């Protein structure tokens, strides 16, 4: 038996979008440890585009904006693959179709849609899947490592704060009649296809890399490794937490190189 002790256990991963996504990296890590993974994508079109990498793995569809689909996919997972040892919420969406704009100009409909998809869907999925979870199951959500006011990240930052709040309240709520744990993996900037759609993200990603003591950006596999640990019984003492995985970026504000570059004399005209 491996250290993680998840051989033969089943996990569901919500939010698979492509081979570079955090969801796929977590799934591969779990599979390498002997677990069975049920992947869930947003719709049939997305699922069809993933056929090659899925290669026959169990895969379903669920658009979390539709409560009927949430209930339907939960029932199907329970009947066909349950009980679950845990599940992953790796879902985020914000409507940046009109490009970047100041936070105070965020539209109500856009904000509420992002909140439902990116944060409250964790509550709805947890409620729907509760009958199909093992008593000591583990649930994780993928958050962000820093809640600084990064303008280019827009209103997703407060939405992700809400997601972490939901994690803690779910941990408390489920504790009334189970030992199901909830944690949030707060990842630093990653090179994913989804993040590429955020205005100005590349510059922030490269800046974050300079802030890491090792001068090497966080890798998606590193987030997946921590996620697999939190999903395993080896992390049984961790509950209701936001675990930061950012390669040290968050405490290295005064990195010598970054300070030197920021404070270099301005060119004279």
N, C-alpha and C positions, 0 to 999 in steps of 0.2 A: 504494500500500500504506500502511495506517495505521501509526502508531508501534508498536502492539502486535504487528503482523505475525502475526495469527492468522486471517486470511481463509481460508476453506475448511477450517479444521481442526475436528476434532470433540472435544467435551468431554462428559463425563457428570456430572450433578449429582444427588447422593443427598441426600434429605431435604426435598424440596419438600412444603410443607404448605398454603400459602395465598399470596395475592398480597402479603402483608406480610412474608413470610419472607426471610431472607438468601439462601436458595437461589434464589428467584425474581429477586431484585435482581441477583445475580451472573449468572444466565442471560441476563437482558435486556442487561446490559452486554456480555457476550460476543457476543450476537447483533448488537448495534449495531456491533461491531467486525468483523463478517463471519464469525463462527464459527457452526458448527452445534452445537446443544445437545440432548442426550438427557436428559430429566428422569426421575427415579426417585422415586416416592412409596411409602409404606409398604404400601398395599393397594388393592384395586379400589374400595372405597368412597371412599377419599381421592382416588383418581384421577378418579372420577366427579364429585366435588365441584369438581374443578379443570378440568373440560372446557371451560368458557367462557374461562378465561384462557389455557389451553394452545392452543386454537384450531387443532387439528390438528398441533401440534408432536409430535415423537417422545416418547413417554412410556411407561414401564414400571413394574412393581411389584416391590418387594422388601422383605420383613420381615427385617431383619438378625439377628433372633433365630433364624432358621431357616437353617442353613448350606447346606441344599439350595437354598434360594431365592437365596442369594448366588452359589453356583456357577452356577445356572441363568441368572440375569440377566447375569452376566459373560459366559457363553458366547453368549447372545443378542446382547448389545451388540457383542461381537467379530465375530460372523458378519454382523449386519445393519448395523452402523455403524462398525466399527473400520477401521483402528487409531485409538486415542485419543491425542490430544495431552495429555490429562490428565483428572483428575476431581476433584470437590469432595465432601468429607465434611462435610455440614451436618446431622448427626444428634445429637440429645440427648434423653434421657428419664430422669426420676426419678419414682418413685411417691410423690406427695404427697397421695394420696387421703385419708389420715387427718389432713391438715393439718400445720402446723409442729410439730416436736418437737426437743428438744436433740440435737446430733450424736451423743452417746454412746448414744442410744437407737435409732439407725439399725438396722434389721433386716438380718440377713445376706442374705436373699433379695433385698431391695430394693436393697442396695448392689451385690451381684454382678450383678443384672439391669442396673442403670444402668451399671456398668463395661463389661459386654459390649456393650450397645447404643451407648453414648456414646463409648467409647474403643477396645475391642478389635475392634469391627467394622471400624475403619479397617485394622487388620492383615489381617483376613480378606478384605476387599474388595480390598486391594492385592495379596494373594497370588492371588486368583481372577482379577483383571484383568491381572496381570503379562504374560501372553502376548499381550495385546491392546493394550499400551501402546507407543507409539513409543519408541525408545531414549533420546530426550531429553525425555520427557514430564514434566509438572509436576503434582504432587498437593498439594492444600491441605486443611486441616481448619480448622473454625471453633471457636476456643477463646474464652477470656475474658481480659480485660486485667489483672485483678487477682486474686491468690490470697489476699487478706486474708480473715480469718474472718468472712464475712458470714453471720450465723445464718440469715437468711431464704433464702439460696441453698442451705442444707443441704449434703448430701453430694455435690452436683454439683460443688462446687469442687475437692475432691481427685480426683474422677473426671476433671475437665477437666485437672488437672495430669498425670494419667496419659496423657491423650490427647496432650498436648504431648511427653511422654516417648516415646510410641510414634512420633511424627513423627520424632524424632531418630534413634531406633534403626532405623526404616525407611530413612531417608536413608543410614545407614551400611551396612545390609544390602544394599540395592539397588545400592550403589556397587560391589559385587563384580563385577557383570557388566552394568551399564548406567549411563547418565547421568541416570536418572530422579531428579527432585528432590522433596523433601517439605518443606513449611513449614506453620506454623500461624498463622492470622490471629487474633490475640487482641483481640477487639472489646470495647469498653466497653458499658455498658448501652444497649440498643436498645428501641424501642417496637415489639415484635412480638406477634403473637397468642399465640405459645408462652410468651413471658416473662410475659404477663398471668396465666398459671396459677401462677406462683411466689408463695407467700404473702409479702405485704409488698413486692413488687417495685416498685410504683408510687412509694412513698416513697423507695426507694433510687435509682430512676431520676431523680426530681426533685432529690435531693441531689447525684447525680453531675453533673447539669446545672449546678448552682451551682459545682461544683468546676472546670468547664472555664473556662479564661481568657476564652473568647469569650462565656460565659454562654448557650450554645446547645448543646443535646444533640446527641450523635453521631447522624448520619443513616445509615440502612441503605445508602443509595447510596454513602456514603463507604467503607464496608466492602467493598462490591462493587467499587469502583474499584481498591482495593488488591489485592483477590483476583484481579481480571482481570490486573493487572500481574504478580503472582506466577505466574499460569498461563501467561504469555507468555514467549517466548524472551528478551525484554528484561530479565528478572530472572535470567538464567542464572547469575549469580554468587552467588545467594542460595540456601542449602540448609541444612536442619536448623535453621531459625530460628523463633522465635516473634516475629512482627511485631505490635507493639502499635498498635492504632488506637483511640484513646480521646479525641481532641480535646484532649489535654493534661491530662486529669483526673488521671492517675497521678502527676504531679510537682507538682500545685498544692494540696498538702495545707493550706498556710497562707494560702489565699486570704483577703484582708482581710474581705470580706463574710461568709464562712463563719465565720471566727474571731469576728467581732463578734457574729453571731447566737448562736454557741455559748456565748460568755462573757458575754452580757448578764445583768444582775442578775435573780435570781429574784424574782417578785412576793412581797411580804410579806403574810402572812395577818392 
